[in-house]
Amino acid sequence: MTSPDSFSGLKTAIARCLNRVPLRSTMTVPFVVQICAVVGLTSFWSYRTGQASIHQIKDQLQTELSGRLEEKLQSYLALPHRINRLTVNAVEQGFFDLDFTGDIETQTRFLASQLQAFPEASWIYCGSANQGSFLGVKTENETMFVAVANAETGFRTTFYDLDLQGNRISSSPYEIEQEIYNAAERDWYQSAIAIGGEKWTPIHADITNTYLYLTASYPIYDGVMQTLQGVCSVDLTLNDLDQFLAENLLVGKDKTIFIAERDGQLVSTSTGISTFTKQPETENTQKRATLQNFDDPLVRSVGQYLTEKQPNWSEQRRSQSVEFDYQGKRQWLKIVPFQDEYGLDWMIFVVIPEAEYMAEINANMRQNVWLCVGAIAVTIGLGFATANWVILPLRHFTKSVRAITLGNWQQSLPERERKDEIGELARSVELMASQLEISFSSLQEHNQELQRLDTLKDEFLSNTSHELRTPLNGIIGIAESLLDGVTGQLPLETQQNLAMIVSSGRRLGSLVDDLLDFFKLKHTELELQCKPIALRELVEVVLTLCRPLVKHSLISFENQVAEDLIPVHADENRLQQIFHNLIGNAIKFTDQGYIRITAEQVGETINIAVSDTGIGIPAEQQTRIFESFEQVDGSSAREYSGTGLGLAITKKLVELHGGAIAVTSEPDQGSTFSFTLPASTETVIATERSAPAQALENIQQSFVMRRLVGDAERGFLTDPETLRADHEERYSILIVDDEPVNVQVLVNHLSLQDYAIAQASNGIEALQLIESGIKPDIVLLDIMMPRMTGYEVCKKLREKYSLDELPVVMLTAKNQVNDLVAGFNCGANDYLTKPISKTELLARIKTHLQLSSISVKNAQLYFQLSESETRLRNFLEAMPVGVVIVRPEGRPYYLNRLAIDMLQKGVVEDVTITNIAETYNLYKAGTDDYYTSMDLSLIQALLGNSSGTDDIEIRRDDGVTLPIESWGTPVKNEDGEVEFAIVAFQDIRLRRQVEAERESYIHKLSDVNDSLRRFVPQEFLQLLNKTSLEEVNLGEQNQRQMTILFADIRRFTSISEGLPAEDVFALLNDYLGRMEPLIEGHSGFIDKYIGDGIMALFPNEPDDALRAAIAMLEELEQHTSSDYPELQIGIGIHTGDLLLGTVGGQNRMETTVIGDSVNLAARIESLTKFYGVRLLISEETYKYCPQLMVREIDRVTVRGRSHPTTLYEVLLRSDRAKRETLPLFTEAITALHEEKRQIAFQLFAKLQKIDPDDKVVRIHCDRLISKLRRGINSKLDI
């Protein structure tokens, strides 16, 4: 990983290089680079975007061409098979004789009519299995002729010219071949038999060996014995397919399309070059071209590319797009497999040259390059001109600034007269020079004044030191002499007070020494008096002096300096100061454990370490503790006070001796301060007592030291038992302060007032005393204490005691306004700042004690009142109803438990008369409106009225609704004014439940009646002039004209067989459930469900039934469920007279509809499947709806009727093809009715070519073939 230093070095190196670049280049190059980047990126992006767009267009064009080709090929290649089916149909009906021994001219006209109807076909012919007879009709050069080879012609192929109706123009043939022709032996015949079924035969030559053909063949077998009768075929020439590609797909010079078989032999191309050549007569064959040897070079290059790059291309089953080079130009190739159901398996190739589409993009790119070059040239010229215009004044400025640095303040720049930014800068430089001259003169004067003040400061510090030390020396000396007994033996408490005065004086003197030493070290004015010093004895002296600083015996001092350690070369007083600072610092931050001093010699230095087991120093503070006025803890809760100079002075003194100091520490693990001093080359004279040893002896004999050590070991706390014993007779005060001197001063002031006093040295200790059972009457609390500040102690006390129960007076040296505010925010009763006035202290304490006493008496009275209220509350809680007591302003005062449970809310403070209903969710029963406040029993009670109501509902937040009954009554005072209102309420759900059960029984009776109506439609009862089922009797009937609609699902049996039983019911109910509202929405009703069928009646207008049927079909088209198979239905509609009535026996009876119209409607519906239509109506229904777009399907004879019935198919919006061909269909059906069968057949054949899926047209074609053959007038008998 790269380090941050390496990045920093790299940035420095780059900056250094950039600093060497001339300003002229700096101003010019960036603009040139920006222009180049913008123009270049724009050109590149334009080029890439154009490329992407062209590729997208290419993909769309190839897909469109290949898709259009597939679609047209499917349609084009389906025609021969359609012709074959018509021919086979004629054979099966006996109209067309494959032996060609009968009426050959009729058969010729039949084939000729098909060739005229389907001009795309080249040959239509049939061969007989019996003797190989042949009959075929062909169009060539806009002339139609027939070829016959049968027993009549001696099985020699005989050709006759035909007219447009298929009749021979002359009775004599124009050509007779001498060779015997046996159709059963020809390749096309044998291939058809070998392939079997309705298939394509391989591409082959025609009987004249002139053209190559693609033949659709259809072997015909006897229906009973499955004996081969013959083969019917239709030929398409490959030349016609080439023309089809060029004409139908609009292929131009820039696109090439060709088709090949999977073995590489070409089928057709759009190039206009033949895909085969005729061989010499001796060979009698046609040689087909392949991709590799075709005359067109582009097609050959595709074949070469596929052979080299994709040798397995013939196995490809999916479309593929590739690119290849042809004559140095890029070509886009799309390969699309093509198959049909009759056995074709071809490959379609679409080739598009890239250059045709990329030329404009390349031209734009060249234009952009020239624009870029021009922009760069212009930019460079303008850049250099601008740079010269800016740099020349800068050179003048540089020269002037250099002169100013040499003290030549008076500068005149030629650019100062300019009005632009350069002129402003020139004038600013001149102004700066004059201002610098003034500032420089002023600075010299200030320096002289500072030097004079520094001299005065030195004199002040010297005098101040003398003035401070003189009274301090007097205070300490007199106090020590008193302790030594100069005036006689003193009481113990007096001795303790004098010892504290001495200790405080020495602390103040130490602070003065630190300040003076810091000043001297800062100005390097301290001189050392170095000499050999015995380190162990000096350490023992410092430890002895520091023992009084320890407040308890949980810390041990360990002097582990070896006695034989060589002396150190140092100033004795300064070395003591170093140890005193380090050991004193360790004492501050160590509660228990040890403070250890070790030393060892390392070369010419002595390594000394002071270790402790204190709180440790966080890593982020270890680098700052040697700075001036820095402390490990500067908060109000720090353990010990100090100025923060000790470690800074220690570091300076160690460095002054030529050593170094360092610290190693971990939080909660302790700290180790280690420093080095030079070892002395001299030795201490052993016969003389060293100065440290003499000092140690003098200290140990000092009374003050003995007293301080003894007091430190005993502690200053008054026995808490004294406070407990005296608490009943006099006031008790708890003093909390970590400074023993301050505690003693307060004790001295308060002892004379006969107060019981307890003491704590920190907040934790004070809280422990109170937790142990001590309850002082007042607390005097210092703020800055170890571990826990006075603010935190006060907060803890306020968690248990109020301001009146335990007054707290803050005592501190902090006298800022924010300090006072912080104290009162924490719960303090009062605040006194140090130094404290004795008189003010005693007065404040007396005032707070009196206030506390009054508060105690008030609490006793409150307790008595609370007991009375408790008894009343218990009574109200025991009541079996909810009770609410409200004040006159409408705010609740009390709610009993049952009321809270019902309302799920207690006393809400901000409730008023106007919002009480919203607050407690009180609603008008049966509505979503809040109860009117003035109508509530509660508000009426506040107005002095007693009232009740039972139309209120409580709608709780948990979703439960409680109906309640409430009563309200006022509570008045002696003056008759309402002081309270009492409201009682109870849950009336049980009562409402009984009422609801009664209503439910009534509704159930109504539901039973409604359920019966689901089995017997209400409309049926109305037609019988009845209002309920109870009025209907067996045998009642009514006859009237109505419209009947029958609907049935197509192929429901096969659909249901593929589904589980439960899914069949789900599918059926989903379908019937969607159809029912459509029928009822159009004034109809369902008489009965017949399995998957529907029988519906429309008593009003036939148009209602038609609109309902159309809506049913559109519903299935638009909202077919994805969970079930797609459903198709057939609908039949008829209008006629019906007989409605009831049939059955005594135990079971049902309604029914009887009449011929019912049977006819059912049979019409069954014909929708036969004709392949969705909606059929009879002529009786059509008379009422002439505005419909319909087409006459047929005239059918119904059993039991003497005249035929005309059926009409209703054309829906989705029947686009039928709507477009309606005029032609009408012409065809009219010709059929007029017995113009030949014309009708030609029209229906044309219709079948336009819409091959129209089953009605196919049925009429089949019938016309039969009629033409037999001359029978056939009508459908249903």
Secondary structure, DSSP 8 states (H G I E B T S, - for coil): ---HHHHHHHHHHHHHHHHTS-HHHHHHHHHHHHHHHHHHHHHHHHHHHHHHHHHHHHHHHHHHHHHHHHHHHHHHHHHHHHHHHHHHHHHHTTSS-TT--S-HHHHHHHHHHHHHH-TT-SEEEEEESSTT-EEEEEEETTEEEEEEESGGGTTEEEEEEE-TTS-BSSSS-SEEEEEE--GGGSHHHHHHHHH-SSEEEEEEE-TTSSSEEEEEEEEEE-TTT--EEEEEEEEEEHHHHHHHHHHHTT--TT-EEEEEETTSBEEEESSS--SEEE--TTT--EEE-BTTT-SSHHHHHHHHHHHHH-TTGGG--S-EEEEEEETTEEEEEEEEEEE-TTS-EEEEEEEEESHHHHHHHHHHHHHHHHHHHHHHHHHHHHHHHHHHHHHHHHHHHHHHHHHHHTT------GGGG-SSHHHHHHHHHHHHHHHHHHHHHHHHHHHHHHHHHHHHHHHHHHHHHHHHHHHHHHHHHHHHHHHTTTT----HHHHHHHHHHHHHHHHHHHHHHHHHHHHHHHTT-----EEEE-HHHHHHHHHHHHGGG-SSTTEEEEE---TT---EEEEHHHHHHHHHHHHHHHHHT-SSEEEEEEEEEETTEEEEEEEE-SS---HHHHTTTTSTT--S--STT-SS---S-HHHHHHHHHHHTT--EEEEEETTTEEEEEEEEEB-SS---TTS--HHHHHHHHHHH-HHHHHHHHHHHH-S---HHHHHHHTTTS-EEEEE-S-HHHHHHHHHHHHTTT-EEEEESSHHHHHHHHHTT---SEEEEESS-SSS-HHHHHHHHHTT--TTTS-EEEEES---HHHHHHHHHTT-SEEEESS--HHHHHHHHHHHHHHHHHHHHHHHHHHHHHHHHHHHHHHHHTSSSEEEEE-TTS-EEEE-HHHHHHHS----TT--TTTHHHHTTEEETTSSSB--GGGSHHHHHHTT--EEEEEEEEE-TTS-EEEEEEEEEEEE-TTS-EEEEEEEEEE-HHHHHHHHHHHHHHHHHHHHHHHHHHHS-HHHHHHTT-SSGGG--TT-EEEEEEEEEEEEETTHHHHHHTS-HHHHHHHHHHHHHHHHHHHHTTT-EEEEEETTEEEEEESS-HHHHHHHHHHHHHHHHH---TTS----EEEEEEEEEEEEEEEE-SS-EEEEEESHHHHHHHHHHHHHHHHT-SEEEEHHHHTT-TTS-EEEEEEEE-TT-SS-EEEEEE--TT-HHHHHTHHHHHHHHHHHHTT-HHHHHHHHHHHHHH-TT-HHHHHHHHHHHHHHHH-----EE-
